[in-house]
Amino acid sequence: MNSYDQGGIHVYFALHIKTESFDSAIKVLNDASIDHKVIE
C-alpha cells in the first residue's frame, strides 16, 4: 500500500483558485459534499 492508497475509489486533482474566490469555492465543495484537502 502506498501513501495514496486509502481504499475505495478516489480521484485526485488540483484546483488553482484566485484568492478572492477561495471562500466561495470551498463553499461549493462543501455544499456538494465533496471531501477536500487544502494545501497552501
mmCIF file of the N, C-alpha and C atoms, coordinates in Angstrom:
data_MODEL
# 
_entry.id   MODEL 
# 
loop_
_atom_site.group_PDB 
_atom_site.id 
_atom_site.type_symbol 
_atom_site.label_atom_id 
_atom_site.label_alt_id 
_atom_site.label_comp_id 
_atom_site.label_asym_id 
_atom_site.label_entity_id 
_atom_site.label_seq_id 
_atom_site.pdbx_PDB_ins_code 
_atom_site.Cartn_x 
_atom_site.Cartn_y 
_atom_site.Cartn_z 
_atom_site.occupancy 
_atom_site.B_iso_or_equiv 
_atom_site.pdbx_formal_charge 
_atom_site.auth_seq_id 
_atom_site.auth_comp_id 
_atom_site.auth_asym_id 
_atom_site.auth_atom_id 
_atom_site.pdbx_PDB_model_num 
ATOM 1   N N  . MET A 1 1  ? 0.861   -1.181 0.000  1.00 0.00 ? 1  MET A N  1 
ATOM 2   C CA . MET A 1 1  ? 0.000   0.000  0.000  1.00 0.00 ? 1  MET A CA 1 
ATOM 3   C C  . MET A 1 1  ? 0.902   1.238  0.000  1.00 0.00 ? 1  MET A C  1 
ATOM 4   N N  . ASN A 1 2  ? 0.670   2.143  -0.944 1.00 0.00 ? 2  ASN A N  1 
ATOM 5   C CA . ASN A 1 2  ? 1.465   3.377  -0.968 1.00 0.00 ? 2  ASN A CA 1 
ATOM 6   C C  . ASN A 1 2  ? 0.755   4.478  -0.183 1.00 0.00 ? 2  ASN A C  1 
ATOM 7   N N  . SER A 1 3  ? 1.377   5.624  -0.081 1.00 0.00 ? 3  SER A N  1 
ATOM 8   C CA . SER A 1 3  ? 0.827   6.710  0.739  1.00 0.00 ? 3  SER A CA 1 
ATOM 9   C C  . SER A 1 3  ? -0.481  7.277  0.191  1.00 0.00 ? 3  SER A C  1 
ATOM 10  N N  . TYR A 1 4  ? -0.788  6.981  -1.079 1.00 0.00 ? 4  TYR A N  1 
ATOM 11  C CA . TYR A 1 4  ? -2.021  7.495  -1.671 1.00 0.00 ? 4  TYR A CA 1 
ATOM 12  C C  . TYR A 1 4  ? -3.171  6.495  -1.582 1.00 0.00 ? 4  TYR A C  1 
ATOM 13  N N  . ASP A 1 5  ? -2.905  5.268  -1.175 1.00 0.00 ? 5  ASP A N  1 
ATOM 14  C CA . ASP A 1 5  ? -3.928  4.235  -1.154 1.00 0.00 ? 5  ASP A CA 1 
ATOM 15  C C  . ASP A 1 5  ? -4.712  4.310  0.150  1.00 0.00 ? 5  ASP A C  1 
ATOM 16  N N  . GLN A 1 6  ? -5.937  4.819  0.070  1.00 0.00 ? 6  GLN A N  1 
ATOM 17  C CA . GLN A 1 6  ? -6.791  4.934  1.244  1.00 0.00 ? 6  GLN A CA 1 
ATOM 18  C C  . GLN A 1 6  ? -7.987  3.998  1.136  1.00 0.00 ? 6  GLN A C  1 
ATOM 19  N N  . GLY A 1 7  ? -7.957  3.093  0.177  1.00 0.00 ? 7  GLY A N  1 
ATOM 20  C CA . GLY A 1 7  ? -9.069  2.188  -0.043 1.00 0.00 ? 7  GLY A CA 1 
ATOM 21  C C  . GLY A 1 7  ? -10.185 2.881  -0.804 1.00 0.00 ? 7  GLY A C  1 
ATOM 22  N N  . GLY A 1 8  ? -11.053 2.108  -1.411 1.00 0.00 ? 8  GLY A N  1 
ATOM 23  C CA . GLY A 1 8  ? -12.166 2.678  -2.163 1.00 0.00 ? 8  GLY A CA 1 
ATOM 24  C C  . GLY A 1 8  ? -11.711 3.349  -3.441 1.00 0.00 ? 8  GLY A C  1 
ATOM 25  N N  . ILE A 1 9  ? -12.596 4.142  -4.003 1.00 0.00 ? 9  ILE A N  1 
ATOM 26  C CA . ILE A 1 9  ? -12.325 4.845  -5.256 1.00 0.00 ? 9  ILE A CA 1 
ATOM 27  C C  . ILE A 1 9  ? -12.065 6.308  -4.949 1.00 0.00 ? 9  ILE A C  1 
ATOM 28  N N  . HIS A 1 10 ? -10.951 6.815  -5.435 1.00 0.00 ? 10 HIS A N  1 
ATOM 29  C CA . HIS A 1 10 ? -10.584 8.208  -5.210 1.00 0.00 ? 10 HIS A CA 1 
ATOM 30  C C  . HIS A 1 10 ? -10.162 8.845  -6.522 1.00 0.00 ? 10 HIS A C  1 
ATOM 31  N N  . VAL A 1 11 ? -10.414 10.117 -6.651 1.00 0.00 ? 11 VAL A N  1 
ATOM 32  C CA . VAL A 1 11 ? -9.922  10.905 -7.778 1.00 0.00 ? 11 VAL A CA 1 
ATOM 33  C C  . VAL A 1 11 ? -9.134  12.062 -7.189 1.00 0.00 ? 11 VAL A C  1 
ATOM 34  N N  . TYR A 1 12 ? -7.885  12.189 -7.610 1.00 0.00 ? 12 TYR A N  1 
ATOM 35  C CA . TYR A 1 12 ? -7.036  13.276 -7.120 1.00 0.00 ? 12 TYR A CA 1 
ATOM 36  C C  . TYR A 1 12 ? -6.878  14.310 -8.219 1.00 0.00 ? 12 TYR A C  1 
ATOM 37  N N  . PHE A 1 13 ? -7.060  15.570 -7.882 1.00 0.00 ? 13 PHE A N  1 
ATOM 38  C CA . PHE A 1 13 ? -6.848  16.647 -8.839 1.00 0.00 ? 13 PHE A CA 1 
ATOM 39  C C  . PHE A 1 13 ? -6.544  17.920 -8.069 1.00 0.00 ? 13 PHE A C  1 
ATOM 40  N N  . ALA A 1 14 ? -6.023  18.885 -8.773 1.00 0.00 ? 14 ALA A N  1 
ATOM 41  C CA . ALA A 1 14 ? -5.682  20.167 -8.148 1.00 0.00 ? 14 ALA A CA 1 
ATOM 42  C C  . ALA A 1 14 ? -6.510  21.271 -8.781 1.00 0.00 ? 14 ALA A C  1 
ATOM 43  N N  . LEU A 1 15 ? -6.867  22.241 -7.991 1.00 0.00 ? 15 LEU A N  1 
ATOM 44  C CA . LEU A 1 15 ? -7.572  23.426 -8.477 1.00 0.00 ? 15 LEU A CA 1 
ATOM 45  C C  . LEU A 1 15 ? -6.729  24.651 -8.153 1.00 0.00 ? 15 LEU A C  1 
ATOM 46  N N  . HIS A 1 16 ? -6.572  25.519 -9.115 1.00 0.00 ? 16 HIS A N  1 
ATOM 47  C CA . HIS A 1 16 ? -5.919  26.804 -8.859 1.00 0.00 ? 16 HIS A CA 1 
ATOM 48  C C  . HIS A 1 16 ? -7.044  27.824 -8.737 1.00 0.00 ? 16 HIS A C  1 
ATOM 49  N N  . ILE A 1 17 ? -7.218  28.371 -7.547 1.00 0.00 ? 17 ILE A N  1 
ATOM 50  C CA . ILE A 1 17 ? -8.338  29.269 -7.266 1.00 0.00 ? 17 ILE A CA 1 
ATOM 51  C C  . ILE A 1 17 ? -7.791  30.631 -6.875 1.00 0.00 ? 17 ILE A C  1 
ATOM 52  N N  . LYS A 1 18 ? -8.332  31.671 -7.495 1.00 0.00 ? 18 LYS A N  1 
ATOM 53  C CA . LYS A 1 18 ? -7.923  33.028 -7.136 1.00 0.00 ? 18 LYS A CA 1 
ATOM 54  C C  . LYS A 1 18 ? -8.244  33.285 -5.667 1.00 0.00 ? 18 LYS A C  1 
ATOM 55  N N  . THR A 1 19 ? -7.396  34.046 -5.022 1.00 0.00 ? 19 THR A N  1 
ATOM 56  C CA . THR A 1 19 ? -7.556  34.333 -3.596 1.00 0.00 ? 19 THR A CA 1 
ATOM 57  C C  . THR A 1 19 ? -8.945  34.878 -3.284 1.00 0.00 ? 19 THR A C  1 
ATOM 58  N N  . GLU A 1 20 ? -9.432  35.785 -4.109 1.00 0.00 ? 20 GLU A N  1 
ATOM 59  C CA . GLU A 1 20 ? -10.733 36.403 -3.831 1.00 0.00 ? 20 GLU A CA 1 
ATOM 60  C C  . GLU A 1 20 ? -11.905 35.440 -4.032 1.00 0.00 ? 20 GLU A C  1 
ATOM 61  N N  . SER A 1 21 ? -11.671 34.300 -4.676 1.00 0.00 ? 21 SER A N  1 
ATOM 62  C CA . SER A 1 21 ? -12.730 33.313 -4.916 1.00 0.00 ? 21 SER A CA 1 
ATOM 63  C C  . SER A 1 21 ? -12.630 32.103 -3.992 1.00 0.00 ? 21 SER A C  1 
ATOM 64  N N  . PHE A 1 22 ? -11.623 32.094 -3.124 1.00 0.00 ? 22 PHE A N  1 
ATOM 65  C CA . PHE A 1 22 ? -11.335 30.899 -2.333 1.00 0.00 ? 22 PHE A CA 1 
ATOM 66  C C  . PHE A 1 22 ? -12.509 30.474 -1.454 1.00 0.00 ? 22 PHE A C  1 
ATOM 67  N N  . ASP A 1 23 ? -13.059 31.379 -0.675 1.00 0.00 ? 23 ASP A N  1 
ATOM 68  C CA . ASP A 1 23 ? -14.151 31.024 0.241  1.00 0.00 ? 23 ASP A CA 1 
ATOM 69  C C  . ASP A 1 23 ? -15.361 30.484 -0.505 1.00 0.00 ? 23 ASP A C  1 
ATOM 70  N N  . SER A 1 24 ? -15.710 31.093 -1.628 1.00 0.00 ? 24 SER A N  1 
ATOM 71  C CA . SER A 1 24 ? -16.873 30.605 -2.372 1.00 0.00 ? 24 SER A CA 1 
ATOM 72  C C  . SER A 1 24 ? -16.591 29.252 -3.017 1.00 0.00 ? 24 SER A C  1 
ATOM 73  N N  . ALA A 1 25 ? -15.354 29.006 -3.427 1.00 0.00 ? 25 ALA A N  1 
ATOM 74  C CA . ALA A 1 25 ? -15.002 27.702 -3.998 1.00 0.00 ? 25 ALA A CA 1 
ATOM 75  C C  . ALA A 1 25 ? -15.104 26.601 -2.944 1.00 0.00 ? 25 ALA A C  1 
ATOM 76  N N  . ILE A 1 26 ? -14.639 26.880 -1.734 1.00 0.00 ? 26 ILE A N  1 
ATOM 77  C CA . ILE A 1 26 ? -14.745 25.904 -0.646 1.00 0.00 ? 26 ILE A CA 1 
ATOM 78  C C  . ILE A 1 26 ? -16.210 25.654 -0.310 1.00 0.00 ? 26 ILE A C  1 
ATOM 79  N N  . LYS A 1 27 ? -17.031 26.693 -0.352 1.00 0.00 ? 27 LYS A N  1 
ATOM 80  C CA . LYS A 1 27 ? -18.462 26.527 -0.087 1.00 0.00 ? 27 LYS A CA 1 
ATOM 81  C C  . LYS A 1 27 ? -19.105 25.612 -1.125 1.00 0.00 ? 27 LYS A C  1 
ATOM 82  N N  . VAL A 1 28 ? -18.731 25.765 -2.383 1.00 0.00 ? 28 VAL A N  1 
ATOM 83  C CA . VAL A 1 28 ? -19.270 24.897 -3.442 1.00 0.00 ? 28 VAL A CA 1 
ATOM 84  C C  . VAL A 1 28 ? -18.921 23.438 -3.151 1.00 0.00 ? 28 VAL A C  1 
ATOM 85  N N  . LEU A 1 29 ? -17.661 23.179 -2.785 1.00 0.00 ? 29 LEU A N  1 
ATOM 86  C CA . LEU A 1 29 ? -17.256 21.810 -2.463 1.00 0.00 ? 29 LEU A CA 1 
ATOM 87  C C  . LEU A 1 29 ? -18.026 21.276 -1.260 1.00 0.00 ? 29 LEU A C  1 
ATOM 88  N N  . ASN A 1 30 ? -18.156 22.082 -0.228 1.00 0.00 ? 30 ASN A N  1 
ATOM 89  C CA . ASN A 1 30 ? -18.898 21.660 0.967  1.00 0.00 ? 30 ASN A CA 1 
ATOM 90  C C  . ASN A 1 30 ? -20.363 21.408 0.653  1.00 0.00 ? 30 ASN A C  1 
ATOM 91  N N  . ASP A 1 31 ? -20.988 22.316 -0.094 1.00 0.00 ? 31 ASP A N  1 
ATOM 92  C CA . ASP A 1 31 ? -22.408 22.171 -0.434 1.00 0.00 ? 31 ASP A CA 1 
ATOM 93  C C  . ASP A 1 31 ? -22.670 20.911 -1.253 1.00 0.00 ? 31 ASP A C  1 
ATOM 94  N N  . ALA A 1 32 ? -21.675 20.500 -2.045 1.00 0.00 ? 32 ALA A N  1 
ATOM 95  C CA . ALA A 1 32 ? -21.809 19.300 -2.872 1.00 0.00 ? 32 ALA A CA 1 
ATOM 96  C C  . ALA A 1 32 ? -21.332 18.044 -2.134 1.00 0.00 ? 32 ALA A C  1 
ATOM 97  N N  . SER A 1 33 ? -20.984 18.195 -0.853 1.00 0.00 ? 33 SER A N  1 
ATOM 98  C CA . SER A 1 33 ? -20.483 17.080 -0.031 1.00 0.00 ? 33 SER A CA 1 
ATOM 99  C C  . SER A 1 33 ? -19.266 16.410 -0.655 1.00 0.00 ? 33 SER A C  1 
ATOM 100 N N  . ILE A 1 34 ? -18.389 17.226 -1.220 1.00 0.00 ? 34 ILE A N  1 
ATOM 101 C CA . ILE A 1 34 ? -17.151 16.724 -1.814 1.00 0.00 ? 34 ILE A CA 1 
ATOM 102 C C  . ILE A 1 34 ? -16.036 16.878 -0.781 1.00 0.00 ? 34 ILE A C  1 
ATOM 103 N N  . ASP A 1 35 ? -15.460 15.747 -0.387 1.00 0.00 ? 35 ASP A N  1 
ATOM 104 C CA . ASP A 1 35 ? -14.328 15.796 0.541  1.00 0.00 ? 35 ASP A CA 1 
ATOM 105 C C  . ASP A 1 35 ? -13.177 16.511 -0.143 1.00 0.00 ? 35 ASP A C  1 
ATOM 106 N N  . HIS A 1 36 ? -12.470 17.330 0.611  1.00 0.00 ? 36 HIS A N  1 
ATOM 107 C CA . HIS A 1 36 ? -11.360 18.067 0.017  1.00 0.00 ? 36 HIS A CA 1 
ATOM 108 C C  . HIS A 1 36 ? -10.276 18.303 1.058  1.00 0.00 ? 36 HIS A C  1 
ATOM 109 N N  . LYS A 1 37 ? -9.100  18.564 0.545  1.00 0.00 ? 37 LYS A N  1 
ATOM 110 C CA . LYS A 1 37 ? -7.947  18.857 1.392  1.00 0.00 ? 37 LYS A CA 1 
ATOM 111 C C  . LYS A 1 37 ? -7.305  20.111 0.829  1.00 0.00 ? 37 LYS A C  1 
ATOM 112 N N  . VAL A 1 38 ? -7.079  21.092 1.682  1.00 0.00 ? 38 VAL A N  1 
ATOM 113 C CA . VAL A 1 38 ? -6.485  22.354 1.245  1.00 0.00 ? 38 VAL A CA 1 
ATOM 114 C C  . VAL A 1 38 ? -4.996  22.322 1.561  1.00 0.00 ? 38 VAL A C  1 
ATOM 115 N N  . ILE A 1 39 ? -4.186  22.532 0.525  1.00 0.00 ? 39 ILE A N  1 
ATOM 116 C CA . ILE A 1 39 ? -2.737  22.623 0.681  1.00 0.00 ? 39 ILE A CA 1 
ATOM 117 C C  . ILE A 1 39 ? -2.315  23.964 0.121  1.00 0.00 ? 39 ILE A C  1 
ATOM 118 N N  . GLU A 1 40 ? -1.739  24.804 0.972  1.00 0.00 ? 40 GLU A N  1 
ATOM 119 C CA . GLU A 1 40 ? -1.319  26.133 0.521  1.00 0.00 ? 40 GLU A CA 1 
ATOM 120 C C  . GLU A 1 40 ? 0.083   26.095 -0.012 1.00 0.00 ? 40 GLU A C  1 
# 
